[in-house]
Amino acid sequence: LRQPLEEGMIRVARSQGMVEHPARFLLVAAMNPCPCGAGGTVGCRCAPGALARYQRRLSGPFVDRLDLVVRVDRPDPADLLDTGPSTPSAEVAERVAAVRARARRRGVASNGELSGPDLERQAPLDRAATEVLRAALSEGRLSARGLRRVRTVARTIRDLEDGGHELRAVDVLAALSLRMRLDGAGGLVHG
């Protein structure tokens, strides 16, 4: 999955030559937090260490190539029955369409396609945002590969809010909060 995730294409090499096929896609994946599915809660039946072994099945480089990695905990039963106010789907669709329109004005179908000089030009960082990223990089919470992904997610977050040009610390912090990484033992932790 490395090549299609990073380049949006697949190259097939055969003795007659090489063929390239377009492969832009949205990867949505899910996994249980542990083998039994309870994820270390009171009902978890997994042996000690099973969680780390289970999560080690994901490679660090693979997780690093994902834009968003979040843990979704089991909802509280009362929340499942709550029929309180929520955002209508049409309103969410409108916001997404507005963000996509901003991306098209930048010359890309989505902010995730921004890279290199285009990313620098279309998602500049203010001083505070730069410091947040510098700290995350120096503390090992963010890799060079992950840096671009955090910036493109922060660009989308800013577009959802007000479409301002410079990315702020609050945008970068929000993007980092949506990015878990593997720790040294193979467990997922917040970046």
Helices and strands as residue ranges (DSSP letters): H 2-7, E 9-14, E 17-22, H 50-55, H 60-64, H 77-81, H 89-105, G 111-113, H 116-122, H 127-138, H 144-161, H 169-177, E 180-182, E 188-190
